[in-house]
Amino acid sequence: MALIAYDSADAAAFAQTRHLRDDDLAVWRAAIGRYLGPRPGMRLLDLGCGTGSWARAFRTWWPESEILAVEPSAAMRERAVVEPVLAGSAEDIPVADASLDGVWLSTVIHHVADLEAAAREIRRVLKPGAPVLIRSAFAGRHEAISLFRWFPEAVAVLDRYPSIAGVEAAFATAGFSTAGCEPVAQVTAPSLAVAAAGLRREAHTPLQLISDEAYAAGVARLAEAASAPSGPVVDALDLLVLR
């Protein structure tokens, strides 16, 4: 799948615009907690951690746990807000067998080149019964994500992402079954004006893969909408949990 390879410009844009505010992470903490059961001594891996915002949040929430971070992109590792961040990928995780109480993947599943190989590798590093938690936009599920309202051409890119059923099928080959799947509504920006001002094309895979003309048209749509007062921008991504 691996739709793009992150370079330094992408990593910088991601770090500037894709980290949720601490207050806006609360809904995700509650959703994750329903499946993970955090406890002292827990070992949780942030796989494909990007610039490390989730690993940082986990360390804040659960200071008595061990939070590991793995990221394949050198550019992302260089800009990470946590350390250490280990080099590795979903198909090659530098962690011992049966040593983890959970694996977290946030907006990364569409970059995994071989889902079945990743499922086998994640199965290897997880303790029996431990969950893999996948936060993502999935193919066919764009309606609750505001980005696609302004950039409708990007829906075709999202439809190249894995579907929920496709991820479930790939992970089933390694013995995983679905423990839960729910949309989680988050505040992505406090207003449309803030969203428009902070938009960076390099931070969003779907926007990188549409034409320049389609991107410019979407920026114009968003700017027009942002010229009027608005409430918070609320988007829903899915949390898929497998065991």
Residue pairs with C-beta under 8 A, 6 or more apart in sequence:
1 109
1 110
1 111
1 112
1 113
1 115
1 160
1 161
1 162
2 111
2 112
2 113
3 110
3 111
3 157
3 160
3 161
3 205
3 209
4 10
4 111
4 205
4 208
4 209
5 73
6 14
6 73
6 75
6 76
7 75
8 75
8 78
9 202
10 75
10 202
10 203
10 208
11 50
11 51
11 73
11 75
11 76
11 78
11 79
12 79
12 202
13 200
13 201
13 202
13 203
14 50
14 51
14 76
14 79
14 202
14 203
15 51
15 79
15 81
16 198
16 200
16 203
17 198
17 199
17 200
17 203
18 50
18 51
18 53
18 203
19 51
19 53
19 81
20 28
20 53
20 186
20 187
20 188
21 187
22 57
22 60
23 187
24 186
24 187
24 188
25 57
27 184
27 185
27 186
28 135
28 184
28 186
28 239
29 57
29 61
31 182
31 184
31 239
32 104
32 133
32 239
34 180
35 131
35 133
35 179
35 180
35 241
36 42
36 44
36 101
36 102
36 131
36 133
38 44
38 61
38 62
38 65
39 65
40 64
40 65
41 64
41 65
41 66
42 62
42 65
42 66
42 101
42 102
43 65
43 66
43 68
43 99
43 100
43 101
43 102
44 58
44 62
44 65
44 66
44 67
44 68
44 100
44 101
44 102
44 103
44 104
45 67
45 68
45 69
45 70
45 93
45 95
45 100
45 102
45 103
45 104
45 125
46 52
46 54
46 55
46 58
46 67
46 68
46 69
46 70
46 104
46 106
47 70
47 90
47 93
47 103
47 104
47 105
47 108
47 122
48 70
48 71
48 72
48 89
48 90
48 105
48 106
48 108
48 111
48 112
49 55
49 69
49 70
49 71
49 76
49 80
49 82
49 85
50 71
50 73
50 76
50 80
50 106
50 107
50 108
51 76
51 79
51 80
51 81
52 69
52 71
52 80
52 81
52 82
52 85
53 81
54 104
54 106
55 67
55 68
55 69
55 80
55 82
55 85
56 81
56 82
58 65
58 67
58 104
59 65
59 67
59 82
67 82
68 86
68 95
68 100
69 80
69 82
69 84
69 85
69 86
70 85
70 86
70 87
70 88
70 89
70 93
70 94
70 95
71 77
71 80
71 85
71 86
71 87
71 88
72 87
72 88
72 89
74 87
76 85
77 85
77 87
86 94
87 94
88 94
89 112
90 105
90 108
90 112
90 117
90 118
90 121
90 122
91 112
91 113
91 114
91 117
91 118
91 121
92 121
93 121
93 122
93 124
93 125
95 125
96 125
97 124
97 125
98 124
98 125
98 126
98 127
98 128
99 125
99 127
100 125
100 126
100 127
100 130
101 126
101 127
101 130
102 126
102 130
102 131
102 132
102 133
103 122
103 125
103 126
103 130
103 131
103 132
103 133
104 132
104 133
104 135
105 132
105 133
105 134
105 135
105 136
106 135
106 136
107 135
107 136
107 137
107 237
108 136
109 115
109 134
109 136
109 161
109 162
109 167
110 136
110 160
110 161
110 162
110 205
111 205
112 118
115 162
115 166
115 167
115 170
115 171
116 170
116 173
116 174
118 170
119 170
119 171
119 173
119 174
119 176
120 173
120 174
122 132
122 171
122 174
123 174
123 175
123 176
126 132
129 243
130 243
131 179
131 241
131 242
131 243
132 171
132 176
132 241
132 242
132 243
133 239
133 240
133 241
134 167
134 239
134 240
134 241
134 242
135 184
135 237
135 238
135 239
136 161
136 237
136 238
136 240
137 145
137 158
137 161
137 237
137 238
138 161
138 162
138 163
138 164
138 167
138 238
138 240
139 158
139 159
139 160
139 161
139 162
139 163
139 166
140 158
140 159
140 163
141 158
141 164
141 238
142 148
142 155
142 158
144 183
144 185
144 235
144 236
145 235
145 236
145 237
146 188
146 195
146 233
146 234
146 235
147 154
147 204
147 206
147 207
147 235
148 154
148 155
148 158
148 206
150 218
150 219
150 221
150 222
150 225
151 206
151 207
151 210
151 214
151 215
151 218
151 221
152 218
153 210
153 211
153 214
153 218
154 204
154 206
154 207
154 209
154 210
154 214
154 218
156 210
157 205
157 206
157 209
157 210
158 206
162 170
164 181
164 238
164 240
167 240
167 242
168 176
168 178
168 240
168 242
171 242
176 242
176 243
177 242
177 243
178 240
178 241
178 242
179 241
179 242
179 243
180 239
180 240
180 241
181 238
181 239
181 240
181 241
182 238
182 239
183 236
183 237
183 238
183 239
184 236
184 237
184 238
184 239
185 234
185 235
185 236
186 234
186 235
186 236
186 237
187 232
187 233
187 234
188 195
188 232
188 233
188 234
188 235
189 195
189 198
189 232
189 233
190 232
190 233
191 226
191 229
191 230
191 231
191 232
191 233
192 222
192 225
192 226
192 228
192 230
192 233
193 226
193 227
193 230
194 233
195 222
195 226
195 233
196 219
196 222
196 223
196 225
196 226
197 226
199 219
199 222
201 207
201 208
201 215
202 208
207 215
207 218
210 218
